Amino acid sequence: MTDFFNEFDAERWYFTFADEADNTSLVQQVGIVAIFHLVDAYLPVRRKGIAEAFSLYYEIYGDKLKGGYREDKRMIVRPFAKMDFVAYRDYIVDTSPMGVVEFKCMSKLSLGHVSDYMFGVYSPAGWYEQVHKPLTTVRVYLPIEELAGEGKARFEDFLLQCCALLRPLHGAAGLGIQECHDWEDYQTLEYETAWAYRGVDVCGPSGEKNLRQGYQNLNWYTFLAHHWIATLGTPEELKTKLNDERIALLPYEWGTAIRAGDWPALGKAETDPTSELYVKVNNAIRSLRVQDIGSLHYGSVAGEVRFNPLTSNLWLRRFDTPQEIKAVIDEAGNVKTDERHFLRMPSGTPCPWPGIWICEEDPSQGRQTFMHNEILPHVNGQVVTWRLVKAL
């Protein structure tokens, strides 16, 4: 048994919470969580990718799943005997782009208790995404025991295949808080765990529109789309910036995954609050992080402590130095400095990512669509700067 499993088992008691009415069932725990944030996932080709990722999960881990619920079936939990895997897979691809896809398949048939194994999706209706700009969120739960032996290599292969199928704008995988469906009731516990173990991610069931502007989740594996990671330079330049052979860059068709070491880090606040490799990844990609995360939790109703906008933005920057945080967040908790970098390219260079671009020197040119490797044009015979507005 590696040090990772020993360390995790020594702390397991402190982040595992049972139902007060039934102490044999858990309401919240820490395990392996993967989260993928997708844009335009209401399109049929993207919904097909979600179905294929679900099929992949079912192929590898499906023997642990017992059933689940679907939004279109009144959120009633049913065993696979009454609604099987095929019914869920077909539901994803057959739902209209203007309809919601929401479901979970779980190893425990309960909305009030957490499952060790779970595949869940919330994909808003196309019209709603076009108006309000939320993201589709795909989440996966596994127990840490799935990393034992050959499981770690199998998990990495699963993640990279999912990235190729789902084409996430960004996402992450590693240790995270696993929630029951009624997760709002236990947000105060989540708050305590997140601060006590800085390597444990908070992965809510949906993605707000601010996640179009930057990533939220940084973990053992962090996924970034090509047109985002391109702003950090070439792979060689990024490797130089990371400056650690223990950190691996794992390219896939639509982006790159960054793996921070051979094993995930708990990041216990008392002994290892700023896990070395997570800090290095944070420092290298921080310019792509969302500026203002808003609040990870709802407001307190009885004086209990939950995440609010200030503590959410502080937690987002848990791998920054105090000086870096102070330079960005003022005493009132307002995010005051723009850390974002945008993809900009000069005329005469090949377009690095297909999308809609705008000329910064002459915006009157309007938004123009360029495909991959198309030469970015001069304007009135002059070299100009083209900025990526929306990736395709």
N, C-alpha and C positions, 0 to 999 in steps of 0.2 A: 504494500500500500504506500503511495507517494505521500509526501508532506502535505500536498493539497487536501487529500481526503482526511488525514489526521487533523489538520487545522480546522477543516469544515466541521467535522464531527465534534470537536472540542467546543465549538461555538453554536452548534445546531439548536441547543435548548433555548438560546436567547433570541432567536428570530423565528421560532415556530409557535403558533398560537392556535389553541383549540377552542371549539365552540363551548360557551359557558353552559349551554343546555345539554351538550353531548361531548364529553371530553375525549371521546374516541375518534371524533371527526375534526379536521383542521379547517380554519377559516383563512389563514394566511401563513406562508412559509417562504423560504428562499430555495431556489433551485436554478436550473438552467432556463433562461428565457431568451428567445430570439424575437426581435421586432423589426418589421419592415414597413416603411412609409412610402406609399405609392401615389403618384399623380395620374390623373386621367384613367384610373383603373375601372371606370364604368364602361369603357370601350370593350366590345366583344373580344378582341384579341388579348386584352389585358385580363379580362375575366377568365379566359381560357388558361392563361398563365397561372392564375390563382388556383384553378381546378387542378392543374398539373402539379403544382407545388403540394396541394392537399393530397393528391394521389401518391406522391413521393413519400410524404410523411406516413401515410397509411401503409404503404408498402414496407417501410422500415420499422415503424413503431405501432402500427395499427392494431396488433393483437392485444395491446393494453387498453384500447378505447372500448367503452361500453355503450356509448350512445351520445345524445346531445339534444340541441334545440335549434330551431330555425325561426327567424323573425316572421316569416310568412305563415308559420304554423302556430301562431299565438304564443310563442316562447315556452311551449310546454316541453319539458324534458322527457324524451322517449328513448327506450333502449333500441339498439340496432335491429332487434327482432321486429320492431314496428316501423322503423325508418332507417334503412341501412346506408352504408357508405355510398352506393351508387346514387341513392336519392339525394344526398348532399352534393355529390360531384355534379350531377345533372342540374341541380338547383342553381349552382354557380353560373353555368354556361347558358342555361335557358332563361334566366331572369333578364328582362328588358334592360338596356342601358339606362333607361329612365326610372328603374326600380332599385330599391335597396337590396344589397346582399349582406345579411347578418346571420352568423351561426357560430356555434361552438360544438366540437366533438370532444368528449372528456372521458377520463378514466373513472370518475366518480359521478354518478347520476344525481347531481344536486346543484341548484343555483346558490345555495347558502354555504357550500363547502368547497374547498380548493381541490383541484386535481393535480396529480403528479404529471400526467400526460394530458396535453390539450393542444388543439389546433383551432384557432378562432379568427374570424374575419369580420371587420366592419367596413363595408364599401358603400358610401353614400350614393344616392341616385345621381345620374348625370346632370340633371337640371340643377340640383342642389349644389353640387360641386362647382358648376359653372357660375352660380350666383354668389355662394358663400365661401367657396374655396377651401373646404376641409380636405383632408387627405384620406385615402384608404389605409387602414392599418391591418396588418396580418401579424398575429402573435403565435408563438410556439412555446409550450412548456415541456420540460423533461426533468427527471431527477438526476442528480449529479452522478449517480451510479452508472448512467449511460455513457460516461466518459472513461470507465474502467477498461483496461485491456485494449482491444482494437476499437472500442467505442469512440475514442477521441478522434481517430482518423475518420471513422464513419460519420461522425457529427460534422467535421469540417467539410467533407465531401457533400453532405446533405445541405449545408449552408450555402456553399458555392453554387450548387445546382439550383437552389431556391432563388439566389440572386439572379442567376441567368434567366429563370422563368418569370420572376416577379418584376425585375428591372426597378428596384427601389431607388428613389431619390436619395435616401439615406436610411440607415438602420444600424442595429448592433446586436450582439449576442454574447452571453456570458452569464455571470451570476445576476439574478434579478429577483425582485419580489413577485411571487406568484399569488394571485388574488382569486377569491371566489367571485361569482357574478355580482354579488351584493357588496362590492368592494368599498363603496362609499361609507359603509358602517364601520370600517376598520382603517380609515385614513390616518387616524392618530397613531396607530401601531406602525403603519407604513412610514410615517414621518420619523418615528424613533429609530426604526431599523435603518433607514436611508442615511441618517446622520451617524449612527453607531458603526456602520460598515460602508465606507465610501466607495468600495468596489462593487457594491450591490446596486443595480440599476432600478429606476422607477419607470415602468412601462405601462402607461394607461391604455385603455381599450380603443381610443380614437385619437386622431391627429388634427389639431386646429390649423387654421390657415397660416399662422406665423411660422409653421414648420416648412413652408415653401421657401422661406428666406434663409434657413440654416438648420443644422442638425441639432437634436436635443440629446441623443443617447450616445455615449462613449463607453466602450466596454472592452472585454477581451478581444472580440472581433468588432470592428467598426466598418460599415459599408458606406461608400460614397460613389455617386454616379460619375461617369467619365468627365462630364462637362464641369463638375465641381472640382474634382481632384486635379483637373488640368490647370486650375488657377494656382496650384501649389508648385508648379514647375514640372519638369520631366520626372519619370520614376527615379532616375539616378539622383536628381537634385533632392527629391523627397527622402531617399535613403540617406543622403548626406545630412539632411536636416534631422532625421531621426537618430542617426549616429549610434546605432546599436544593432549588432547582428542578431540579437534575440527577438527583434521586431521584424515580422515578415510582411511583404507586400504580395497579395494573392489576387492577380487580375482575373476577371471574368468578362464575359462579352460586353456587359453594359457598365462596368465600373471596376473598382478595386476594393478588396477587403484588406484591412490592416489588422494583423494579429499581434497582440501585445504579450509575447512570451508563450511558453509551452503550456501554461495552466492559467486559469482565471485567478484573480486576486480578490480576496475578501475586503482588504483595506480597512481593517479594524481601527477605529479612530484612536484608541488608546495606544496602539503599537505601530501601526502602518497607515496613517491617515492619507498620505500622498504616495500611493504605490508607484514605484520608480518608473516602470514601463508605461503605465497609464499617463503619467505626467509627461513623458516624452512624446507620446502620441498626441496628447492634448496640446502641447506647445507647438507641434508641427502643423496641426490642422485647425487650430483655434479660430483662424480667420473665417472659417466656414460655419462657425457656430451661430445659432439663432441669437439675436441680440437680447430680446425681451421675451421670456417664456410665458409671461403672465402668471397664472397660479396653477400649480399641479393639482391642487385640491379645492374643494368647496369651502365656503366660510364656516367658521365655528358656530355651532348653535347652542352650546352649553358650556362654553369656556374651555373646551378641549383644544389642544394644540394640533393644528394641521398646517400643511404648507400654505403660505399666502404669497402674494407677488414678490415680496422682499426675500423671504427664505427660499422660494423657488429659484430666483435668479442667483442667490448665493450658492445653493446646491449645484446649479448648473455649472458654476465656476469653482467647484470643490477641488479641482486639480490646479488652479491658479495660485499664485502667491498672494498674500494679503495686500501687497503694494499694487499688484495688477488689478485686484478686485476694487481697491479704493479708487483707482484711476477711472473706473468704469461706472461704479454705482455710488451715488452721492448719499449723504446722511439721511435723506428722506426715502431712500430706497429706489430712486429713479435711475434707470440706465441712461447715462449721459454721453457716452462715446461710441462712435460707430467703429466696430472692429471688422466689419465685413469687407472682403475683397471680391471684385467682380471680374469675370472673364473678359479681357480686352485684348484685341489683336489689331495690328496695323495693316494697312492696305498692302497687297502684294503677297500676303502669307496665306497658306492653305487654311481653310476653315477647320478648326479642330473638333467642332461638334455641330451637327445639324440643328438649326433653330432659327429663331427670329432675332435679328440683330439691328442695332440702331447706330447711326453715325453721331459720335459725341460732338464733333465740331460743327456739324450742320444737321440738327435734328429734323429740319424741314424736309430732308430726304425721305422721311418716313421709315417705318419698320420694313425691313427686307428679309426675305427668307433665303438662307444659304445652306447648301448641303455639305456633307463631310468632304473635305479636300477641295472644295470649290475655292478658287482664288478670290479673296476679299478685294473688292474694287477700289480704285482711286476715285476721288470726287473732284470734278473740275481740274483734273490733272494733278491733284495734290494727294500726298499721303495723309490719310486720316486714321482715326482710331474707331474701330467697330466694337461695340459692347453687346454681349449676349443678353437678350431680354427674356427669352423663353426657349428652352430646349425642346426639341421634337423627339 
